[in-house]
Amino acid sequence: MLQAGTVILILKIAVVSVTGLLAASLTALCRGNYRLHGRINIVFFVLTLAAVLGLEVIVNVVAPGLLEDHLARWGAQSALQTHLWFSIPSAALLLVMLPTGLRHYRRLHIAIGLVFLGLWTGTFITGVFFLPHGAAP
């Protein structure tokens, strides 16, 4: 049986993992290896998109209401709302960042990238530290 805490824990692991990729991408960028930066970003994009789509399938098709019930038992509905304020815009920016990077629209890509980094920081903090993944009290 699918449990909300398990879904949240898997998503936390995914967020931490892709954040490691993001750090590797930024390291490559700082070292001037733009090609590696771009390749890592493609992997980051694909994995993040897969996680978002997988979550949407789980919470809207496979087990509707699963997360809402779990978060209600924890009293953590506002934590999800705060997380979504960061994660939805950051996911939307990914859809713009990938093509601007691939097309070498450097100024636009950098500007959007800085906004994305701020939003991703909020996504990471709220997703990893605010959302409960254990058994409900």
Disulfide bonds with the S-S distance in Angstrom:
none
